[in-house]
Structures are given as structure tokens and as C-alpha cells.
Amino acid sequence: MFSAVLVAAVVGGGVLLVLRRLFPQQQKAAALLLFPPGTMQGKTVIITGANSGIGKALAGELLKLQARVIMACRDRGRAEEAALELTKSGGGAGGELVIKLLDLASLRSVRSFCEEITQEEPKIDVLINNAGIYQCPYTKTEDGFEMQFGVNHLGHFLLTHLLLDLLKTSAPSRIVVVSSKLYKYGSINFDDLNSEASYDKAFGYSQSKLANLLFTLELAKRLEGTGVTVNALTPGIVRTNLGRHVQIPLLAKPLFSLASMAFFKSPLEGAQTPLYLACSPEVEGVSGKCFANCKEEELLEKAKDPQAAKRLWDVSCEMVGITG
């Protein structure tokens, strides 16, 4: 019994050390943002992955601000449950939740979603690229892309591209890209973007999050003068189901749960920076930046490399079958 407790303590302590190392400046949000109730009245916002975690919390906050929120989700049943819960928990009068099916692991689904949006919606005021997958076993998307790169980067890349015309005619409009501080541990392996030669799930995630930042950099350049802005953010470590593929030793789970309550942000706290970028007049006209805790964040040089950003853009266009 004592040896089991000792092992749990050692493993749990190791987990805490890793978390502290990965997120050395992790801070819980000091206060939640307060916007006037009608701040987003008459505005349409698309959120990918809006049925759980940060996306769900964000949808709830925007609903209270009277936005028309399009929940772009892969599973209709889970999306309907989330929408019902958000409505019951006090969604603001004047707001609206709309569910649309979107599977970012399928370019066919992305194209179908965008076709439906452009036919039915007269405008898009904010597009929030939030959905993601984290450290999954090696699998491929419907189109043959490594899953993390395919969902986290390529699916959102095509989604944004196909909605750009509507975003431009809706200007001033905003694009918000959810990245991660774990981009620091990645690089863009242009020789093996699909990780077919070798696969490391942690590197795969970091590569996809670095791709989000380089995409933001290049897109901001291309959107200059259009009235459409794009900014990225790193939410910090948040208590969501994003880490469902991470294997935690059974004995360490109780300690990990305690650590998550002590050190991790809640989904609502994690949603504050994307909410800020979607709503705040302080970032009106600001583009090509990255934010953390509602403040501009200084990125590593590899996330600000214009040559890498342009090359990734060109390669991504080729992979999803569009012209840049």
C-alpha cells in the first residue's frame, strides 16, 4: 500500500513539474470581461468546436451579448445538448444559437459547410477557428492528412479561405485563431508534413499550432486594406476534454485532477481572450498579432518568419486543392 502511494506521489509530482515547465507563466484570469449586454447585437459569429470546452463557454458569452452564434460542430447530438444547456443557463434575450455540421477532418464537409453558409447567411462578422485535436494516435483524415495537422491547420485553412469573400463584404469583420503556447516546441517539417516517415504526437500538435500562427501572419498580410482583421491567441492550459488522448497513470489521476483544479483555467476563463478579440473595440483594426490573457504576446522568431509563412501558405493551398 505504501509503495503504491509512493509511486502515485512520484508520478503525480512528475506531472506537476511537466505542467509547470510547459506553462511556466500560467495564470488564472483575474476577472471576467464585462461588455454591455447588446455589444454583439445584430452580429453573426461562427465558432468551430462550439459544443465543448472553450468553444462552448465562448458561445455562451456571445449569446449573452445578443450575437447570432453559429455552432460549427462535428456531432449534431452533442451540439444540440450544448445549445440546450447554454440556453437554459441564461442566454441573453436577443441572441440566437444555430447548429451547423462541420467536420474539419473532411475537406468535403468543409466545402459543404461553407456553401451552406454563403447561401444562407448575408454576413459574417466574426469567424473563430477554435476546434482542435491534441496528441491523438497516428491517424489520417478523410483526405489522407495526418489528423492533427489536417484538423488544426488544413481544415481551418480551407474554411477561412472559402469564407473570405463573405467576410470581406461584411467588413469590418474579424478572424480569431486559437493556437497554443506549445507551438514553441514545434517546427514545420516541410519534408514530411503528414508525419509518414515518423510520428511523434507531441511534435505533431506543436507543429499544427505553429502552423496556426504562421497562417495568421500570412493571412493578415493578404487582408491589408480589406477591413478584415485576423489575430491569434494562446489560451493557456484549460480544463477541457482536449487531452482525452493523453494517457495518465491510474495512480496519478487523483493528483492530476487536483492539479488541474489548482493550476488550470476553467473553460470560461480560457474563453476570455477569444471573447476579447471578437468583441473589444480595443483591437479594432489590429491584425497579425497574437494575444494571451487579453494582451499582446511576444512570439518566438520562428512564429514570425515571413518566408516560412508564405511557403506554408503555398503548400497548404496545394494540399487542399485551391489556388492562393
Secondary structure as UniProt FT lines:
FT   HELIX           2..22
FT   TURN            24..25
FT   TURN            37..42
FT   STRAND          44..48
FT   TURN            49..51
FT   HELIX           53..64
FT   TURN            65..66
FT   STRAND          68..73
FT   HELIX           76..88
FT   TURN            89..90
FT   TURN            93..94
FT   STRAND          96..101
FT   TURN            104..105
FT   HELIX           107..120
FT   STRAND          126..129
FT   TURN            142..143
FT   HELIX           147..149
FT   HELIX           150..155
FT   HELIX           156..169
FT   STRAND          173..178
FT   HELIX           181..185
FT   TURN            190..191
FT   TURN            193..194
FT   HELIX           201..222
FT   TURN            223..227
FT   STRAND          228..233
FT   HELIX           241..245
FT   HELIX           250..252
FT   HELIX           253..263
FT   HELIX           267..270
FT   HELIX           272..279
FT   HELIX           281..283
FT   TURN            284..285
FT   STRAND          290..292
FT   TURN            293..294
FT   STRAND          295..296
FT   HELIX           301..303
FT   HELIX           306..320
//
